[in-house]
Amino acid sequence: MFKFINSIVTEMRLVTWPTRKEAVKDFGMVIQYSVFFMVFIMIFDWLIKSGVTHAVKLLVPMIK
């Protein structure tokens, strides 16, 4: 068990941690991508909703 914990500590010392500047830059990129995909999904959802609504409006008079 102690050998396992020691190997974890050894590996953690080998990790290259990002600087504060790199972390802030990466965080900004994550926010940008999140906003981009949120807008993309909102537009796609609106297009699908509009298409289904239009199709239903066309088909309802045919059913009656």
Secondary structure, DSSP 8 states (H G I E B T S, - for coil): -HHHHHHHHHHHHH-----HHHHHHHHHHHHHHHHHHHHHHHHHHHHHHHHHHHHHHHHHHHH-
